[in-house]
Amino acid sequence: MPNMKIHVDRSLTERAHRDIEASLGPLSMLLCERLNVNIDACQLAVIRVFGTANQPAVNVELSILPKADRTRQKLVELAGEIQQLLAAAATKGVAVRISQLDPATYIAAK
């Protein structure tokens, strides 16, 4: 159930916004491969934001449920891959944050 929100600063060029949108497919595939989930489990969204000049132009928040094979090292590597993929599109700073949710309190109504 990877839930990815990509906050993109409005100051980026329209081309960068289009390139980030075009990266959603490859990002979905990356999440499916690295987290061992089906494509229908992924939820990705790009959100245009007004940010300050001192922060990365692209800020990714990925929420996942914990699993034994989702070690800290694997998640650090995944964050780096996400960062690389989006940096090619954004050509500006990209921050990636990954949070593991508490399965006992997580609720999803779809």
Secondary structure, DSSP 8 states (H G I E B T S, - for coil): --EEEEEEETTS-HHHHHHHHHTHHHHHHHHHHHHT--GGG-EEEEEEE---TTS-SEEEEEEE---TT--HHHHHHHHHHHHHHHHHHH-S-EEEEEEE--TTT-----
